[in-house]
């Protein structure tokens, strides 16, 4: 499971990230911690980041992406990870997409947005600060209503556009961060379960589609071949029979015509002889009849 948590400061991202790590046995990747670890390990990208940080400049996106690239290749990130503090801008999101898809062959499963009411956040901070003062505790300089107001303004201008960016790519899941911690945890788990089920169904459908042509093509072809051969043989047999029938009929016709012609010729030869015999007989009989009359 590879996730990104979005939400303004005070929305409860840290709490939910910790619970997701426990539930899915994945790692939480904080850009700050990764930078410090890379510098301590003196890796090539860590040394580059060290020089930039020593000069007081902001670490550029390509260096941060390089550190993330090295970190997600470690064994403990094999099952997935939650990115904390990155990406903060659309440019960083695009660089992350390029890293995961093109270079690592991985996909981002979901981006969980904890949507909260800023006025309610300020009220929470004010109440928390008042309680700490009442107990005599030291209030952190970055945990005051004034600092929170500035951080909320920075979130709206830099990070909030990521909501639209991931929404267009159908990766965004929005959860009401004003619910109780338990309710938020349950809602995130429900949404992630739906994503996992949809991915499983899609994978099964692809596997079935891939097996379908292999399983049915051979029998289909085998069934077509005998049928085609039978039709061909039948056609040849019929053609042969028709040819034989025509030849026999033709031969019979020729024999009949030859017989008729022969009979006609024979009759023609006999006809003159018969006529001559009849005339001779008549002539022979005629004088006898005349002699008697005299």
ZATIGU-970043 format. One line per 3 residues: number of its first residue (from 1); their letters; for each residue x, y, z of N, C-alpha, C, O. Coordinates in steps of 0.001 Angstrom, whole numbers, plus 500000, padded with zeros to 6 digits. Each point is the difference from the previous one (the first is absolute). Layout:
% residues N
NUM = a = X Y Z X Y Z X Y Z X Y Z | ... $
//
This chain:
% residues 294
1 = xxx = 500852 498818 500000 499148 501182 500000 500890 501234 500000 500804 500190 500912 | 499054 500647 498069 500791 501235 499890 499048 501197 500059 499133 500175 499144 | 501057 500643 501896 499037 501058 500303 500677 501353 500188 501190 500103 500298 $
4 = xxx = 497979 500942 499511 500385 501370 500346 498874 500560 500859 498825 499821 499679 | 501524 500848 501401 499005 500672 500837 500063 501502 499746 501065 500612 500079 | 497791 499966 499620 499905 501442 499790 499095 500606 501064 499067 499366 500492 $
7 = xxx = 501236 501860 499840 499174 500714 500960 500798 501124 500627 501227 499930 500062 | 498097 501098 500401 500700 501140 500606 500615 499619 501341 499662 498959 500562 | 501227 501865 499948 500604 499736 501314 498917 499867 501062 499056 500789 500042 $
10 = xxx = 501089 498204 500817 499013 499805 501064 498829 499122 499595 499076 499806 500790 | 500941 499654 497978 498867 499188 499536 500044 498582 500559 499012 499271 499914 | 502118 500334 500654 500108 498658 500572 500698 499004 499090 499809 498793 500143 $
13 = xxx = 500996 501696 498927 500691 499097 499057 500985 499074 500740 500102 498815 499683 | 500612 501733 501291 500985 499196 500721 499358 498830 500725 500510 498880 499970 | 498370 501389 500681 499294 498942 500745 499522 498895 499058 500192 498815 500271 $
16 = xxx = 499195 501579 498639 499476 499011 499044 501129 499253 499285 499873 498811 499710 | 501211 501876 500013 501147 499339 499363 500534 498890 500898 500314 498909 499524 | 499787 501367 501762 500490 498995 500948 499080 498777 500012 500485 498870 500051 $
19 = xxx = 498216 501334 499903 499048 498892 500022 500058 499183 498691 499864 498777 500019 | 500336 501905 498872 500116 499303 498722 501266 499150 499940 500008 498908 499432 | 501051 501611 501162 501260 499243 500055 499793 498696 500775 500489 498946 499593 $
22 = xxx = 498793 501131 501510 499742 498818 500821 499074 499019 499287 500202 498788 500068 | 498802 501729 499262 498986 499146 499364 500547 499255 498788 499763 498802 499848 | 500965 501900 499290 500440 499413 498729 501477 499578 499999 500511 499503 498997 $
25 = xxx = 500170 500704 502151 501411 499612 500118 500855 500667 498915 500831 499360 499356 | 498939 501927 500468 500765 500791 499033 500811 501044 500762 499879 500118 501220 | 500947 500636 498062 500863 500979 500674 499518 501425 499712 499446 500290 498940 $
28 = xxx = 500778 500566 502019 499686 501413 499835 501277 500730 499606 500994 499968 500725 | 498970 500689 498121 501179 500683 499485 499833 501502 500149 499169 500624 499340 | 501638 499936 501538 500008 501449 500208 501191 500581 499250 501124 499516 500136 $
31 = xxx = 498629 501514 499078 501090 500579 499202 501123 500518 500896 501178 499867 499668 | 498451 500722 501464 501019 500513 500913 500888 498882 500526 501225 500115 500006 | 498143 498800 500436 500764 498869 500525 500840 499343 498911 501133 499588 500246 $
34 = xxx = 498306 500314 498543 500749 499393 498896 501222 500834 499632 501063 499454 499706 | 498784 501863 500311 501128 500877 499702 501114 499815 501032 501174 499877 499651 | 498439 500106 501612 500995 499855 501062 500691 498636 499923 501205 499892 500228 $
37 = xxx = 498012 499059 499447 500581 498653 499900 500957 499908 498818 501050 499364 500095 | 498586 501275 498779 500864 499966 498815 501306 500744 500257 501066 499571 499559 | 498842 501546 501159 501206 500769 500324 500901 499192 500937 501218 499966 499827 $
40 = xxx = 498161 499376 501177 500774 499198 500949 500658 498803 499315 501110 499609 500360 | 498208 499812 498657 500555 498839 499288 501054 500407 498987 500724 499152 499476 | 499368 502150 500243 500964 500540 499043 499868 499342 498612 500985 499731 499313 $
43 = xxx = 497757 500025 500315 499738 499494 498647 500234 501146 499016 500016 501160 500411 | 500165 498544 498301 500225 501073 499017 498919 501076 500044 500303 501192 499963 | 498439 498387 500116 498913 500976 500038 499962 500700 501357 499595 501159 500094 $
46 = xxx = 500833 498128 500967 500041 500601 501328 501066 501080 500105 499785 501044 500615 | 501383 498688 498769 501076 501004 500004 499590 501245 499229 500348 501121 500371 | 498906 498665 498549 499522 501142 499219 499017 500831 500828 500050 501229 499990 $
49 = xxx = 499066 498089 500718 499027 500689 500850 500709 500729 501147 499588 501091 500393 | 501477 498304 500140 500738 500603 501110 500602 501343 499597 499926 500974 500749 | 500666 499068 498070 500600 501242 499519 498940 501084 499819 500228 501167 500321 $
52 = xxx = 498615 498433 499163 498920 500982 499772 499473 500512 501343 499789 501201 500168 | 499999 497891 500781 499471 500387 501306 501006 500861 500758 499612 500902 500742 | 501677 498824 499074 501036 500787 500675 500014 501434 499507 500342 500917 500747 $
55 = xxx = 499287 499275 497999 499976 501363 499431 498752 500768 500403 499885 501197 499734 | 499180 498113 500909 498775 500659 500440 498907 500021 498954 498941 500585 500228 | 501291 498793 498637 498995 499987 498927 499035 498832 500194 500289 499049 500727 $
58 = xxx = 498560 501044 498609 499024 498911 500028 500473 498856 499107 500547 500222 498919 | 499236 498574 501545 500399 498831 499209 499072 499904 498788 498783 499935 500172 | 501760 500056 498606 499148 499954 498796 499243 498685 499873 500366 498988 500597 $
61 = xxx = 498573 501058 498612 499119 498840 499850 500730 498761 499488 499736 498891 500464 | 501182 501288 498580 500659 498826 499420 500843 499267 501043 500136 498778 499945 | 500427 501967 501003 500788 499368 501070 499070 499233 500947 500308 498877 500400 $
64 = xxx = 498561 501729 499956 499041 499329 500885 499465 498732 499334 499885 498957 500645 | 499791 501134 498076 499496 498829 499261 501069 498908 499944 499691 498812 500097 | 501560 501600 499748 501094 499028 499994 500116 499282 501329 500253 498796 500036 $
67 = xxx = 499566 501931 501060 500062 499382 501328 498830 499033 500196 500169 498919 500564 | 498645 501478 498966 498836 499110 500083 500229 498740 499175 499637 498899 500412 | 500968 501279 498419 500290 498859 499115 500888 498975 500698 499759 498796 499920 $
70 = xxx = 501271 501698 500764 500893 499088 500728 499286 499346 501175 500216 498825 500297 | 498929 501951 500370 499352 499495 501220 498982 498907 499707 499929 499025 500749 | 499291 501099 498202 498946 499012 499745 500554 498683 499449 499264 499025 499850 $
73 = xxx = 502031 500956 499850 500627 498751 499560 500468 499150 501175 500427 498861 499813 | 499494 501681 501385 500424 499246 501178 498954 498942 500366 498811 500201 499751 | 501615 498681 500834 499093 498866 500265 498741 500353 500781 498928 499462 499722 $
76 = xxx = 501194 501453 501268 498828 500290 500832 498905 500753 499252 498885 500130 500506 | 501422 500372 498281 499003 500716 499208 499389 499114 498914 499246 500473 499150 | 501089 498236 500891 499524 499089 498953 498478 499859 499999 499390 499856 498941 $
79 = xxx = 499996 500185 502250 498543 499852 500090 499258 501306 499751 498780 500001 499831 | 501951 501108 500146 499357 501286 499761 500502 501074 500939 500887 499768 500821 | 498526 501421 499043 500457 501124 500808 498946 501102 500017 499088 500038 499175 $
82 = xxx = 501073 500850 501793 499202 501223 500073 500961 501167 499917 500939 500092 500792 | 498839 500788 498270 500857 501180 499880 499474 501114 500885 498830 500376 499927 | 502050 500141 500905 499646 501056 500941 500822 501244 499658 501229 499977 500070 $
85 = xxx = 498097 501090 499566 500683 501254 499676 500433 500106 498548 500676 500954 499616 | 498944 498088 499595 500333 500033 498567 498942 499190 499255 499628 498911 500436 | 499891 501617 498448 500334 501274 499354 499241 501169 500646 498946 499831 500613 $
88 = xxx = 501635 501343 499220 499363 501226 500488 499490 500875 498864 499175 500887 500220 | 501307 498870 498577 499603 500797 498833 499651 499061 498838 500326 498814 500024 | 499010 501739 498967 499644 499221 498811 501263 499530 499273 500043 498882 499487 $
91 = xxx = 500978 501969 500471 501256 499610 499344 500614 498787 500692 500504 499095 499334 | 499457 500881 501987 500522 498857 500744 499144 498756 499750 500528 498891 499917 | 498159 501287 499965 499105 498867 499721 500299 499396 498630 500004 498780 499835 $
94 = xxx = 500244 502084 499190 500342 499513 498657 501325 499240 500002 500143 498972 499339 | 500829 501558 501424 501298 499324 500100 499850 498649 500698 500659 499032 499622 | 498487 500898 501384 499754 498743 500706 499319 498982 499088 500361 498824 500008 $
97 = xxx = 498651 501622 499202 499322 499109 499050 500995 499424 498996 499956 498814 499673 | 500932 502036 499850 501007 499551 499034 500922 498951 500627 500351 499008 499362 | 500033 501225 501891 500868 499049 500702 499316 498644 500177 500585 498959 499701 $
100 = xxx = 498177 501062 500787 499312 498752 500310 499631 499216 498745 500239 498794 499930 | 499182 501880 499082 499500 499296 498816 501111 499595 499043 500126 498827 499647 | 500672 502137 499935 500966 499753 498941 501280 499330 500479 500562 499152 499307 $
103 = xxx = 499898 501234 501888 501296 499497 500463 499889 498790 500930 500878 499138 500023 | 498030 500812 500740 499861 498914 500968 498938 498981 499605 499961 498900 500552 | 499186 501452 498509 498920 499091 499612 498988 499789 501110 499418 498920 500106 $
106 = xxx = 500361 502095 500728 499067 499925 501111 498835 500953 499773 500061 500886 499149 | 498872 498916 501630 498871 500923 499897 499618 500493 501390 500174 499303 501000 | 499309 501899 499031 499504 500586 501239 498578 499490 500199 499159 500154 499113 $
109 = xxx = 500562 499242 502033 498678 499424 500229 498943 501059 500305 498890 499946 499470 | 501452 500998 501370 498995 501009 500359 500650 501210 500650 501091 499928 500567 | 498189 501194 499327 500382 501234 500697 498838 500336 500924 498896 500284 499536 $
112 = xxx = 501349 499685 501764 498952 500219 500995 500052 501449 500461 500986 500450 500583 | 497933 500270 499144 499909 501400 500443 499153 500073 501267 498850 499560 500018 | 501732 501000 501037 499245 500254 501222 499511 501437 499940 500765 500944 500200 $
115 = xxx = 497952 499205 499523 499434 501346 499845 499472 500493 501343 499199 499336 500658 | 501267 501831 499722 499606 500557 501302 499596 501461 499859 500241 500640 498977 | 499134 499865 502086 499594 501408 500062 501136 500797 500648 500387 499723 501135 $
118 = xxx = 500144 501265 498140 501158 500745 500503 499687 500756 501282 500849 500106 500886 | 497959 500408 499212 499613 500718 501222 500025 499065 501203 500415 500373 501097 | 499125 498391 498661 499994 499010 501079 501435 499634 500385 500288 499771 501174 $
121 = xxx = 500611 500174 497838 501406 499705 500295 500605 501082 500892 500690 499705 500976 | 499045 501532 498678 500526 501113 500807 499460 499942 501424 500721 500270 500961 | 498011 499377 499163 499400 499895 501334 500667 498888 500808 500225 500138 501202 $
124 = xxx = 500085 498762 498120 500669 498881 500674 501375 500416 500521 500371 499698 501135 | 500379 501006 498002 501342 500423 500392 499928 500961 501176 500787 499896 500941 | 498293 501019 499010 499858 500978 501088 499663 499281 501315 500531 500333 501059 $
127 = xxx = 498581 498682 498848 499619 499264 501213 501181 499193 500524 500233 499945 501208 | 500513 499430 497883 501146 499196 500427 501076 500871 500652 500568 499628 501026 | 499708 501534 498372 501010 500911 500555 499573 500476 501392 500815 500077 500919 $
130 = xxx = 497904 500239 499217 499501 500471 501305 500156 498911 501063 500361 500286 501141 | 499363 498457 498475 500134 498892 500954 501462 499800 500403 500295 499730 501164 | 500621 500405 497867 501426 499810 500288 500499 501103 500928 500781 499746 500917 $
133 = xxx = 498770 501455 498841 500407 501127 500859 499462 499791 501416 500691 500253 500987 | 498067 499282 499090 499380 499767 501310 500744 498921 500774 500052 500057 501228 | 500523 498964 498087 500740 498930 500669 501458 500375 500233 500748 499255 500633 $
136 = xxx = 499648 501902 498852 501370 500460 500188 500970 499387 499001 501210 500008 500225 | 498275 499467 498684 500850 499376 498978 500480 501043 499009 499380 501048 499813 | 501754 498631 499551 500553 500905 499007 499279 499810 498667 499842 498877 499522 $
139 = xxx = 499736 502203 499902 499290 499955 498707 501015 500112 498878 500845 500895 500003 | 499069 498194 499037 500928 500051 498862 499743 501266 499183 498864 500452 499861 | 502202 500095 499614 499875 501250 499250 499216 499814 498703 499423 500950 499470 $
142 = xxx = 500562 497794 500019 499280 499752 498749 498596 499468 500245 499322 499567 499068 | 500242 500466 502194 498671 499485 500335 499150 501099 500625 499478 499852 501105 | 500395 501250 498168 499187 501124 500469 499003 500374 498909 500224 499675 498834 $
145 = xxx = 498703 500986 501505 499007 500406 498995 500620 500857 498888 499598 499891 498841 | 501378 500961 501505 500623 500871 499001 500788 499179 498971 499894 500217 498793 | 500884 498852 501713 500787 499149 499092 499068 499122 499153 500229 499816 498805 $
148 = xxx = 498732 499651 501821 499061 499144 499268 499320 500778 498874 499781 499459 498916 | 499895 501776 501331 499355 500821 498966 500901 500119 498771 499534 499892 498866 | 501770 500334 501372 500951 500099 498885 500138 498660 499265 500072 499957 498772 $
151 = xxx = 499963 498966 501994 500155 498680 499388 498759 499621 499183 500122 499356 498958 | 498708 501032 501499 498776 499739 499251 499982 500768 498684 499540 499490 498978 | 500965 501743 501060 500059 500807 498769 500961 499364 499001 499721 499963 498801 $
154 = xxx = 501421 499531 501698 500972 499341 499120 499404 498721 499412 500241 499683 498836 | 498976 499578 501971 499377 498769 499516 499020 500302 498868 499988 499312 498980 | 499192 501719 501208 499013 500346 498977 500651 500378 498680 499506 499627 498936 $
157 = xxx = 501597 501107 501120 500628 500480 498766 500866 498947 499316 500075 499974 498772 | 500577 499163 501996 500949 499054 499411 499457 498575 499869 500128 499371 498949 | 499271 500135 502120 499662 498581 500051 498560 499694 499600 499736 498933 499446 $
160 = xxx = 499346 501956 500815 498599 499735 499680 499764 499689 498515 499103 499212 499700 | 501664 501371 499345 499821 499611 498587 500201 498511 499741 499538 499488 498980 | 501149 499801 501933 500173 498571 499840 498665 499249 500087 499851 498910 499448 $
163 = xxx = 499189 501689 501250 498675 499379 500104 499395 499865 498607 499475 498945 499642 | 500599 502111 499588 499490 499967 498624 500849 499079 499125 499471 499256 499174 | 501833 500799 501010 500918 499187 499187 499693 498506 500152 499875 499289 499003 $
166 = xxx = 500006 500238 502234 499753 498577 500227 498544 499619 499755 499702 498844 499700 | 499399 502118 500426 498599 499730 499686 499830 499700 498515 499244 499104 499626 | 501458 501646 499532 499935 499758 498552 500526 498609 499639 499549 499397 499025 $
169 = xxx = 501390 500103 501750 500602 498682 499732 499302 498877 500767 500488 498870 500040 | 498359 501454 500571 499171 499032 500714 500769 499275 501106 499837 498798 500209 | 500990 501951 500478 500763 499446 501116 499544 500571 501341 500396 499498 501052 $
172 = xxx = 498786 501533 498921 499662 500733 501224 498849 499350 500760 498979 499634 499417 | 501207 500230 501904 498944 499590 500915 499885 501076 501075 500972 500293 500695 | 497864 500282 499437 499807 501080 500975 499265 499468 501223 498958 499353 499890 $
175 = xxx = 501605 500932 501269 499429 499551 501271 499764 501229 500878 500814 500922 500030 | 498076 499074 500671 499677 501099 500913 500914 499923 501212 499818 499158 500879 | 501168 501733 499155 500958 500008 501098 499452 500558 501295 500691 499988 501019 $
178 = xxx = 498063 500509 498962 499401 500544 501218 499323 498904 500822 499521 500269 501102 | 500431 498510 498386 499449 498894 500776 500998 499627 501102 501108 500532 500061 | 498482 498562 500787 500926 499541 501032 501140 499209 499350 499906 499565 498852 $
181 = xxx = 501169 500263 501918 501158 499273 499467 499604 498591 499571 500426 499528 498946 | 498764 499803 501863 499577 498630 499686 499142 499960 498737 500136 499097 499174 | 498994 501873 500688 499126 500048 498817 500809 500258 498729 499732 499408 498954 $
184 = xxx = 501257 501477 501143 500856 500274 498846 500773 498735 499606 500106 499670 498819 | 500427 499637 502174 500745 498762 499740 499120 498970 499310 500428 499354 499044 | 498330 500491 501443 499075 499013 499424 499630 500355 498564 499904 499126 499139 $
187 = xxx = 499890 502166 500611 499627 500433 498640 501148 499783 499012 499775 499568 498870 | 501443 500729 501553 501166 499766 499126 500135 498509 499689 500249 499617 498857 | 499584 499549 502167 500109 498544 499802 498938 499506 499029 500273 499144 499158 $
190 = xxx = 498519 501392 500956 498906 499601 499106 500309 500368 498542 499799 499193 499092 | 500685 502019 500700 500310 500452 498642 501158 499207 499390 499961 499646 498821 | 501050 500080 501970 501144 499224 499494 499594 498556 499685 500520 499397 499061 $
193 = xxx = 498553 500055 501725 499516 498642 499728 499259 499952 498665 500113 499029 499252 | 499130 502023 500460 499289 500067 498707 500984 500073 498839 499794 499369 498964 | 501275 501402 501212 501023 500106 498955 500674 498650 499772 500215 499589 498860 $
196 = xxx = 500118 499726 502233 500657 498696 499893 499099 498992 499297 500471 499212 499180 | 498212 500809 501144 499061 499072 499371 499853 500288 498508 499927 499079 499186 | 500030 502209 500462 499883 500374 498585 501239 499586 499214 499898 499523 498870 $
199 = xxx = 501275 500664 501738 501250 499587 499337 500047 498488 499805 500463 499512 498969 | 499054 499752 502031 499998 498536 499911 499064 499527 498897 500339 499097 499236 | 498476 501516 500682 499036 499622 498966 500533 500328 498610 499826 499229 499056 $
202 = xxx = 500817 501911 500834 500576 500402 498711 501105 499044 499575 500097 499632 498829 | 500734 499968 502125 501082 499067 499703 499452 498641 499585 500516 499378 499071 | 498436 500157 501617 499385 498711 499656 499371 500053 498611 500071 499029 499247 $
205 = xxx = 499324 502086 500419 499376 500157 498682 501043 499955 498901 499784 499385 498956 | 501351 501266 501276 501085 499987 499010 500559 498597 499820 500288 499574 498881 | 499865 499704 502238 500528 498640 499926 499048 499088 499239 500427 499167 499201 $
208 = xxx = 498274 500998 501055 499002 499185 499304 499994 500310 498511 499877 499099 499170 | 500258 502186 500494 500021 500403 498588 501245 499468 499306 499965 499652 498820 | 501135 500290 501921 501247 499495 499413 499931 498495 499771 500566 499489 499033 $
211 = xxx = 498732 499792 501869 499893 498545 499850 498949 499592 498979 500120 498934 499397 | 498880 501862 500398 498863 499651 499144 500392 499647 498570 499578 498946 499525 | 501194 501858 499760 500374 499647 498633 500812 498719 499917 499840 499226 499056 $
214 = xxx = 501032 500541 501921 500860 498814 499982 499173 498742 500187 500263 498983 499359 | 498722 501077 501530 499213 498821 500308 499023 499644 498888 499741 498820 499766 | 499710 502184 499541 498938 499735 499037 500423 500030 498547 499304 499461 499140 $
217 = xxx = 501806 501150 500579 500416 500139 498609 500315 498662 499371 499604 499750 498861 | 501117 499358 501871 500428 498726 499428 498822 499098 499677 499921 499498 498879 | 499128 500264 502082 498857 499166 499672 499167 500571 498874 499486 499263 499158 $
220 = xxx = 500381 502073 500830 499206 500644 498960 500613 499746 498641 499314 499651 499039 | 502011 500536 500902 500702 499783 498737 499891 498550 499592 499794 499685 498828 | 500353 499395 502186 499925 498578 499703 498618 499633 499501 499851 499153 499119 $
223 = xxx = 499124 501496 501456 498636 499709 499563 499749 500511 498600 499281 499383 499215 | 501330 501769 500478 499794 500570 498663 500698 499189 498938 499480 499857 498894 | 501701 499602 501418 500798 499296 498990 499314 498752 499480 499916 499835 498783 $
226 = xxx = 499563 499232 502108 499300 498837 499466 498778 500389 499204 499717 499420 498952 | 499547 501580 501557 498799 500424 499290 500350 500505 498608 499334 499692 499011 | 501738 501098 500951 500441 500540 498711 500466 498882 499085 499712 499993 498803 $
229 = xxx = 501038 499029 501801 500477 498877 499203 498830 499184 499481 499999 499554 498852 | 498974 500249 502027 498828 499233 499583 499273 500700 498871 499570 499379 499028 | 500300 501970 501130 499325 500749 498925 500769 499900 498704 499422 499861 498922 $
232 = xxx = 501911 500212 501200 500836 499912 498801 499869 498640 499343 499859 499886 498783 | 500192 499037 502092 499889 498645 499462 498634 499776 499386 499870 499389 498940 | 499097 501122 501751 498646 499862 499496 499835 500711 498672 499383 499505 499057 $
235 = xxx = 501212 501706 500919 499922 500770 498754 500690 499285 498865 499509 499964 498871 | 501663 499454 501453 500736 499271 498969 499226 498775 499551 499942 499691 498810 | 499439 499586 502191 499229 498813 499668 498813 500338 499130 499701 499312 499024 $
238 = xxx = 499611 501789 501360 498834 500414 499222 500411 500386 498593 499345 499659 499015 | 501775 501073 500926 500488 500415 498681 500367 498795 499162 499738 499957 498798 | 500887 499039 501868 500399 498788 499277 498779 499250 499496 499958 499524 498866 $
241 = xxx = 499001 500381 502057 498779 499321 499588 499320 500720 498852 499547 499380 499038 | 500387 501952 501080 499367 500781 498927 500749 499803 498698 499402 499871 498931 | 501932 500108 501177 500817 499822 498795 499786 498627 499394 499895 499850 498782 $
244 = xxx = 500038 499105 502122 499779 498643 499509 498635 499874 499365 499849 499379 498948 | 499127 501226 501710 498636 499953 499464 499908 500646 498639 499368 499479 499081 | 501287 501687 500806 499980 500714 498724 500687 499185 498919 499523 499937 498867 $
247 = xxx = 501602 499435 501481 500738 499191 499022 499172 498819 499544 499950 499676 498813 | 499375 499658 502186 499171 498845 499652 498851 500402 499106 499697 499337 499009 | 499656 501780 501365 498870 500475 499187 500454 500369 498602 499332 499709 499007 $
250 = xxx = 501817 500936 500942 500539 500405 498697 500304 498773 499138 499696 499994 498807 | 500901 498964 501788 500330 498771 499268 498741 499306 499537 499928 499518 498869 | 499050 500426 502023 498735 499366 499624 499338 500732 498851 499453 499383 499085 $
253 = xxx = 500601 501952 500971 499408 500801 498917 500686 499734 498677 499354 499844 498964 | 501970 500107 501090 500759 499732 498764 499658 498632 499446 499826 499854 498790 | 500071 499107 502094 499675 498643 499553 498618 499940 499357 499790 499350 498976 $
256 = xxx = 499261 501366 501674 498632 500017 499475 499942 500644 498626 499366 499489 499077 | 501327 501671 500808 499998 500689 498704 500686 499167 498922 499573 499998 498846 | 501493 499294 501532 500712 499150 499041 499110 498857 499540 499971 499649 498820 $
259 = xxx = 499276 499757 502166 499107 498889 499654 498896 500446 499057 499663 499303 499043 | 499778 501870 501240 498931 500526 499147 500503 500274 498579 499333 499699 499010 | 501859 500879 500929 500573 500311 498685 500249 498725 499210 499742 499952 498797 $
262 = xxx = 500756 499020 501869 500280 498720 499348 498717 499357 499486 499944 499466 498892 | 499009 500606 501969 498709 499432 499608 499433 500726 498809 499433 499394 499091 | 500733 501953 500925 499480 500801 498882 500728 499658 498714 499385 499891 498939 $
265 = xxx = 501942 499936 501156 500764 499663 498795 499617 498636 499470 499907 499801 498789 | 499871 499259 502116 499609 498643 499597 498646 500002 499316 499775 499334 498989 | 499309 501468 501626 498668 500103 499409 500045 500632 498633 499237 499638 499105 $
268 = xxx = 501680 501326 500740 500108 500686 498707 500512 499065 498933 499592 500097 498843 | 501296 498996 501526 500530 499054 499020 498975 498957 499607 499968 499566 498848 | 499198 500027 502086 499003 498970 499724 498816 500538 499208 499375 499253 499247 $
271 = xxx = 500315 501988 500905 498804 500582 499382 499987 499875 498499 498972 499571 499477 | 502069 500760 499769 499951 499887 498524 499811 498575 499539 499278 499747 499036 | 501383 499293 501661 499878 498602 499597 498575 499489 500146 499498 499299 499121 $
274 = xxx = 499868 501036 501948 498619 499564 500229 499075 500570 498960 499115 499313 499490 | 501096 501955 500196 499140 500663 498994 500191 499362 498642 499031 499821 499263 | 502209 499830 500386 500292 499391 498688 499347 498645 499889 499434 499668 498958 $
277 = xxx = 500635 499526 502121 499395 498679 500009 498497 500089 499781 499431 499195 499262 | 499924 501777 501372 498557 500165 499878 499617 500352 498566 499027 499471 499463 | 501742 501422 499920 499708 500410 498609 500152 498825 499052 499182 499823 499098 $
280 = xxx = 501843 499378 501091 500284 498834 499152 498869 498994 500094 499542 499461 498992 | 500014 500295 502232 498912 499054 500208 498744 500458 499293 499294 499187 499403 | 500414 502113 500656 498803 500542 499361 500084 499840 498497 499050 499614 499320 $
283 = xxx = 502145 500706 500199 500187 499869 498547 499871 498542 499551 499476 499735 498917 | 500968 499369 501855 499935 498591 499643 498571 499491 499987 499651 499143 499189 | 499562 501353 501661 498621 499558 500118 499118 500654 498957 498998 499415 499589 $
286 = xxx = 501335 501732 499992 499139 500758 499063 499745 499274 498693 498828 499927 499630 | 502124 499526 499623 499749 499322 498722 499054 498826 500141 499180 499764 499113 | 500909 499521 501941 499138 498871 500231 498561 500415 500023 499132 499341 499428 $
289 = xxx = 500609 501827 501281 498622 500456 500061 499507 500413 498623 498835 499756 499686 | 502020 500878 499453 499611 500418 498644 499748 498794 499117 499072 500030 499192 | 501700 498930 500926 499880 498804 499163 498684 499311 500276 499363 499524 499061 $
292 = xxx = 500227 500403 502106 498760 499358 500349 498834 500712 499413 499036 499350 499596 | 500995 501980 500332 498883 500750 499485 499834 499766 498486 498884 499939 499483 | 502221 499936 499850 499908 499756 498598 499445 498621 499757 499840 499593 498849 $
//
